[in-house]
Amino acid sequence: MSVDLRTRYLGLELRSPIVASSSPLTGSDATAALIEDAGVGAIVLPSLFEEEILREEIELNASLEAGSEQFAEALAYFPTIDALAGVGERYLESLALIKERASIPVIGSLNATTTGGWIRYARLMQDAGADALEVNLYRVAGDPNRTAAEMEEADLALVAAVADSISIPLAVKLSPFYTAFAGFAGRLAAQGADGLVLFNRFYQPDLDLETFDVVARVDLSIPAELRLPMRWIGILRPQLPATVSLAATSGVHAGTDVVKALMVGADVAMMTSAILRHGPGHVRVVEDELRLWMEEHEYESVTQLRGSANRETVADPSAFERANYMQTLHSWVAPRDAAVS
Ligand SMILES: Cc1cc2nc3c(=O)[nH]c(=O)nc-3n(C[C@H](O)[C@H](O)[C@H](O)COP(=O)(O)O)c2cc1C
């Protein structure tokens, strides 16, 4: 039996539900091509960060101002200014190149800081050929004077503004740290989000005890991290309009992880850590595992598999929600050698 892996995501027809999520690997045309060859259904480019563009512009202005006072030094500096196409421009050029070479959908990713920045770069990515856009809402609610409602209103307004300014589909990548997540997800859909990507991993800073510096640490994920997106996709799928796509990201490492994501109702399962750890060829391994599982369990297509175990279809709907908390805690069995005194 040959299984049909086709799926729809953000209104796009994908050959496979395995998608390469945003990471440095998808940003170069060479590695993007390897990932495509390994069989992904689509690729999401690394995020273009507005801060990077702003920082570069500030540095450039500072250099030019210094240069106007010291003409000879400024002349010496000019060739490097020419060579410096600018972070934004370089991003758009590589997006256009990857799109030109790819035969699968290419999704741009944006993380801006100002409303003007979001709209400007969303349009530029559309013009550069992106098939869809993923906006990455990555915020830390660290201001004691700002309420959840205020922050959510700001995010909703932003999504509405971006959705209004482009004609390609729009996905919103979120952290799980919203006060009432299902309500917020529903409102995002009402503001024009064509899809939700659940969840961005929050990278927690660490301390270097020698230098006393706060250091950035990116740890690759482990498969257990898939449980959070699984729960929320399972809860949301039957309650959101069918036209809103759902993508699972975090902890997808093997074919069985893709099966789980699809079963709770995801349209695609995204991978980064596993590709970073094992290389682009890992996509082929995961696809083979997915096919094998589907064959053994007599599923003919992703369409048939999708949503077969969400809040609406599982025998115990509370399994995804609060009631299961008690059972989960009661299910703990102490290891035989655990200390009891
Ligand atoms: C090195 C690295 C860089 C990443 N860069 C981005 C990024 O630019 N934008 C973004 O939205 N997500 C980014 N991510 C997050 C991934 O797209 C993905 O959502 C996350 O790693 C969880 O999936 P995984 O468990 O398959 O790794 C990055 C992840 C890693 C490990």
The ligand as an SDF file (V2000), in Angstrom:
LIG
                    3D

 31 33  0  0  0  0  0  0  0  0999 V2000
   19.6390   27.5010   16.0710 C   0  0  0  0  0  0  0  0  0  0  0  0
   18.1650   27.8160   15.9560 C   0  0  0  0  0  0  0  0  0  0  0  0
   17.7500   28.9650   15.2990 C   0  0  0  0  0  0  0  0  0  0  0  0
   16.3950   29.2880   15.2150 C   0  0  0  0  0  0  0  0  0  0  0  0
   16.0090   30.4310   14.5690 N   0  0  0  0  0  0  0  0  0  0  0  0
   14.6950   30.7520   14.5130 C   0  0  0  0  0  0  0  0  0  0  0  0
   14.2600   31.9300   13.8660 C   0  0  0  0  0  0  0  0  0  0  0  0
   15.0520   32.7130   13.3240 O   0  0  0  0  0  0  0  0  0  0  0  0
   12.9350   32.2050   13.8580 N   0  0  0  0  0  0  0  0  0  0  0  0
   12.0030   31.3760   14.4320 C   0  0  0  0  0  0  0  0  0  0  0  0
   10.7980   31.6570   14.3710 O   0  0  0  0  0  0  0  0  0  0  0  0
   12.3840   30.2320   15.0260 N   0  0  0  0  0  0  0  0  0  0  0  0
   13.6960   29.9140   15.0900 C   0  0  0  0  0  0  0  0  0  0  0  0
   14.0840   28.7710   15.7100 N   0  0  0  0  0  0  0  0  0  0  0  0
   13.0500   27.9090   16.3140 C   0  0  0  0  0  0  0  0  0  0  0  0
   12.7190   26.7260   15.3940 C   0  0  0  0  0  0  0  0  0  0  0  0
   12.1490   27.1690   14.1850 O   0  0  0  0  0  0  0  0  0  0  0  0
   11.7220   25.7590   16.0630 C   0  0  0  0  0  0  0  0  0  0  0  0
   10.4610   26.3750   16.2030 O   0  0  0  0  0  0  0  0  0  0  0  0
   12.1950   25.3130   17.4330 C   0  0  0  0  0  0  0  0  0  0  0  0
   13.5670   24.9540   17.4170 O   0  0  0  0  0  0  0  0  0  0  0  0
   11.3850   24.0940   17.9090 C   0  0  0  0  0  0  0  0  0  0  0  0
   11.4450   23.0480   16.9930 O   0  0  0  0  0  0  0  0  0  0  0  0
   12.4570   21.7800   17.1390 P   0  0  0  0  0  0  0  0  0  0  0  0
   12.0980   21.0810   18.3750 O   0  0  0  0  0  0  0  0  0  0  0  0
   12.2030   20.9880   15.9030 O   0  0  0  0  0  0  0  0  0  0  0  0
   13.8220   22.3480   17.1810 O   0  0  0  0  0  0  0  0  0  0  0  0
   15.4300   28.4280   15.7940 C   0  0  0  0  0  0  0  0  0  0  0  0
   15.8660   27.2540   16.4460 C   0  0  0  0  0  0  0  0  0  0  0  0
   17.1970   26.9440   16.5360 C   0  0  0  0  0  0  0  0  0  0  0  0
   17.6140   25.6840   17.2470 C   0  0  0  0  0  0  0  0  0  0  0  0
  1  2  1  0
  2  3  1  0
  2 30  2  0
  3  4  2  0
  4  5  1  0
  4 28  1  0
  5  6  2  0
  6  7  1  0
  6 13  1  0
  7  8  2  0
  7  9  1  0
  9 10  1  0
 10 11  2  0
 10 12  1  0
 12 13  2  0
 13 14  1  0
 14 15  1  0
 14 28  1  0
 15 16  1  0
 16 17  1  0
 16 18  1  0
 18 19  1  0
 18 20  1  0
 20 21  1  0
 20 22  1  0
 22 23  1  0
 23 24  1  0
 24 25  2  0
 24 26  1  0
 24 27  1  0
 28 29  2  0
 29 30  1  0
 30 31  1  0
M  END
$$$$
